Amino acid sequence: MTEGTDTDELSEIRQRKIEQLQTAGEQQNDPIHINGTGEFQDVLDDHALVLVDFYADWCGPCQMIEPIVERIAADTAATVAKVDVDANQPLAQEYGIRGIPALMLVRDGEVVERMTGVQEEGTLRSLVEQYAPA
């Protein structure tokens, strides 16, 4: 095999895996766990409204907000994307994440809201409803 063929094959495998993960998340209304800038951009491109949760496993406030974020994923029009800042440092830097938990609401590829710290479920639901596509 040539290097170009290997690259094409890896690209196809990666795309199939992303589609499988997205489909699984959509079917169960579970948050989509992001691994890398490419996956993140694919989620933003494929979904009109995305609530992005930047978190770390060691972060106590992140653990406190996790059940709220999961309910938002299950019960609203927003797709929820979870980004582990330790595993995705370049992505966190690109979006200026300086503290966690950090939440970002993205509509049609544009960041419309940013929040840092634990948020109340009602606040998040209101924001999602405000920006939900008609």
N, C-alpha and C positions, 0 to 999 in steps of 0.2 A: 504494500500500500504506500501511496505517496503521502507526503505531509498534508497536502491540500485535501486529500480524500479523508484522512484521519480527522482533520479539523471540521470538515463538513459533517462527518458521521457523529462526532461529539456534539456539534451544534444541534443536529437533529435529535439526538438522545436528550440533550438538555431541554429542548423545546417540548418534547413529549412529557418529560418529567414535570415541567412547569404546568403544562395543561392538566396533567393528572392531579397535581397538588391543588390547583385552582378548582377543578371540578369537585374534588373531595371536599374542599372547604365550602364551596357553594352548596353542595348537596346537604351537608350537615349544618350549614350556617355557622361553622366554626371559623375562628380567626385563621388567616393565612400567614404562616411563618415565612418570613422573607430571608433569603440567603443571597445577598449580593445586589449590586445596583441594577443589573439586568432584570432580575426577578422583580425588583421593586418597580421598575419602569413598566414592566409588563402588566403588573397589577393595576397601576395607575392608568395605563392605556385601555385596559379591558373593563374597567368599572367606572361608572359615572361619579360615585361618591365613595370615598375611602377614608376611614378613620384609621390613622397610623398611630400605633402605640410603640414608642421607643422605650425600651426597658432593659434591665439586667436581672439575671437570676438572683444575685446577691442583694438586690435592692428591696428593703422592707416596704416602702410606699408602693413600689411596683407590684408587689405581691398583694397589697391591699386593694389596688385598683383592678387587678386581673379579673375577679368575678364580675365586676361592673362592665368591663370591656367585653367579656364573653356574652353577657346578656344583651348588650348593644348589638353584637354580631348576630345573635339569634333572633332578636325582636325588632330590628329596624331595617331600613332600606340601605344602610351603609354596609359596605364590605369592610371588614376589619383586618388590617395588616399589622403584624407584630414584628418589630425589628429589634433584635438583641444588639445593643450598642457595642458590647465586647466583641462579638463576632463580625460586626459590620461597621467598624470604626470609620472607614471612608464615607459611608453613607450618612452616618450621624454627623460627621464634619460638614459634608455637603449641605445639609439642612440646618446647620448652626445649632445642633443640640448640645447644650452646655450642662443641663441638669436633667435628671430623670425622676419619676416618669415624665415623659414629654408626649403630648398628644398633638396631632396635626390633622386637620380636616381638609381633604383635597377634593375639589369638585371639578370635573372635566379637566384634570391635570393641573389645576392651579390651587395653591395653598390659600384657603379662605379663612382659616382660624388656626391659632397656635395656643397651647396651654401647657404649663409646667406644673407638676405637683399633682396630688390626688384631687380628682374632680368628683363632684356629686353626680350620681346617675341621672337625676333630673336635668342638670345642666347639659350633660352630653346628649341626652335624648332631644332636648329643645334645639340644640345646634344641628343635630342630624335632621330633624324635621324642618328646620329653617332652610337648609340647603338641599333637601331631598329633591331629586328631579320630579317634575310634575307628571 
